[in-house]
Amino acid sequence: MRNKKGYSDTRKPGKIKLSYWKCLGIYAAVLAVFAVIMIIYTGSCLKRYEKSQPDKAMAGFLKEFRTMVDDNTLVDNIQLPSSSEFEGKDLFANMYMSEFDGASEYTYEKNEGSYDTEEPVYDIFADGNKVARMTLEVKEQHVVLAILTVFDWKVKSIEPVFTANTNDYTVTIPEGYTFSVNGIEVSDDYKTGNAFDNTEFANVSQYVDMPKSVEYKITGFVNKPEIKVYNASGKEVGYNVDSKGNVKLGVNGDVSDMLEDRKNDALNMAKVWDNFLTNDLSGSSHGLATVQKYLIEDSYYWNLAKAYASSADITFISDHRLANPPYTGVVVDNYVEYNDKCYSCHIAFTKNMVLTSGGARTDVVDSTFYFVNYNGKWAIADMIATTE
């Protein structure tokens, strides 16, 4: 058979058709194989995508969480509240781990307030009790099927769901004093910086430096602490506690035994002052010069005595003589030595008098006397009456 150009065509029509269908079959087979591969790959990608969802990842992290509970390493991977150094660093750890005692079922739920898709937050429950919050973050991410992002997750943080009722306390003590909490001495690091003048020293502090009160704050106590206060000599002293457990100790000096000579001198000065008030001193101006020997010149009491000696009030004192014994119920105690220039003591006595007109009269003294060494002599700087 010849074609239009005069050449003969030796191809047979049947063979041409066979070759076509054979190629088509191969092509179809390749497509089928490719389709199967795509289906498998797509299915694999979809499974991988499904597994990469944080909800699925949490199942594995929950197992790790439970393992940490069982081997007691959870406290090493969480941040617990800071406990007071005076109660022991393991206090909160032990309290928190006790939440898991006897727990058999651990579950998790997406936290209601979690909206960050790259840092989802899950609540963890032990036997239905919320015990922790776990935050995840993306470790790696891959795009599959051109449209799906697959995430690999890791734990960013674990927060304990833990509540411990704690109390804070203030301790106000005189300068130079120390205190301990549960047997541990408290350092100056706990000072608040607040210092207070004692109003009782308003007169005395004009002539000698008196100690202030300083404030400390100790925090984070689960249990009531044992507080002991020591004076400057290291001797334990008592203190007042308010309804909240705060400690307050008024400014005091070193409490020690009072020498007999000092006790006699203090009692004598107190008697002279009282004798001046009851007009029992001899000399001009009702014994003003005598009482002023035990007062600080131009002080409050010096001027008070001067004004009283020249006033009509002193003339109104009824004539009398001292009874026998003149003084009863004499007490000199609560001796406090603040420094080598100042001390105080409590002095109390009853002065017994017999009126010239007949009858008896008593005058009661019951005060804390403050004595200051001023210009080389001991003098009364202040007197604070005892009140109940």
C-alpha positions, 0 to 999 in steps of 0.5 A: 500500500502506498501513501500519497507520496508514493511510499509504501506503509508497512504498519498494520492497523491492529498493531497500532491499536495494541500499542495504544491500549498498552500505553494507556494501561500502563499510564492508568496503572501508574495513576492508580499506584500514584493514587494509592500512594497519595491516599496512603500519604494523605491518610498518614498526614491526616493521622499525623495532624490529628495526633499533633493536636494538643488534646492528643499530646496531653495524653502523653504529658499526663503520663509523664506528670503521673510518673513525676508524682510517683517518683516524687520529682514533681516538686522539682519541676514546679514553682511552689510559693516561697515558705518562710525560712523559719518553717523549713523549705520543704513545708509547702512541698510536703503539703502539696504532695499530700494532695496526691495521696491515694489518687488513682485516676488522673484526667485533664481538661482544656482550661476555660480561659485558654485561647492561645492556640500556640500555648494552650493551657490544660487543667490536671485533676487527681481523682476529680480534684484540680491539682495543676495547670500545664501550659504547652508550647510549640517545639517544632512545626511542619506543613503537610499537604500544603495546607495543614500545619503539624505541631510537635509540642513540649511542656512549657510550665506546670503550675501547682493549683495549691492554696496555703493559708499563711500569716505575716507578722510584725515584730517591734522591739527596741534598738539593740534587741534581738529575737528568734523565730522557731529557734533561728535568729532573725537578721536585719534583712527583715527590718522594714525601715520603720523606727519609732520614738517612744513618747514616754521618752519625750522629756528624757530624750532632751538630755540623753540619747534614748533607744528607738523601737525598730520594726521587722516583718516576717512572712509566709507562716503556716503555723504560729511561730515561736518568737523569743526576744532578747535584750542587749545583754542577751537575756530573754524578755517578755513582750505583748502580742496583739490579736493578730499575733504581732509582737510589740515590746516597748523601748527598754534598756538592760534589765539588771539588779539595782545596786543598793546605793542607787536604789537608796539614792533614787528613793531619796530623790523621789521622797524629796520631790514628794516632800516638796509637794506636801510642803515638808521641806525646810528653807526659803521658798518652801525648800525650793533649793533643796528639791532643785538639787535633784532636778535639771536646770531649766527643765520641765520639773525645774520650772514646775517646782519654781512656779509651785513654790511661789504659788498660792497652791502650796500654802493651801497644804494643811498643817501636819507632821509625819506619822511614825512610820512616815513611809509604808509600802515602799517598793523600788523595782523594775530597774532598767539601765538604758545606758551609763547616763540614764536609768529608770525604776518603779517607785511606790510608797505611801506617806503617812501624815498626822494633821495638826487639826486632828485626823490623818492624811496619806499621800500615795506615790506610784510612778516610774522615775527616769534619772539622767546624769546631767552635768555630773549629777543624777537628777529626775528627768521625768515621772510617769504615773502608774496606770492600770 
